[in-house]
Amino acid sequence: MGKRQWDQHEILAALRRKGMTLTGLAQMNGKAPGGFRTIWKRENADNERIIANFLGVPVEELFPDRYPKKTSTILSHEYLSESTAGRKVA
């Protein structure tokens, strides 16, 4: 059997089974409840991590479509030399 598939309803049910709500979790962590309620539509790494830590589940497993975070690509020196070829360097 593979990893558990988490969706909004599974996450909310797991919170409720532990006697918690998104609003309660926000208040416990000094966060605005509205930010937790929009977690399904807007990414918020801090709030996602708070939920994951409370449930004891890796954040990557709860929100697999959001992790790993994409980072900017560092261009190789070959690309930079090609893109700047013919330009005068000050």
Helices and strands as residue ranges (DSSP letters): H 8-17, H 22-28, H 33-37, H 45-55, H 59-62, H 77-83
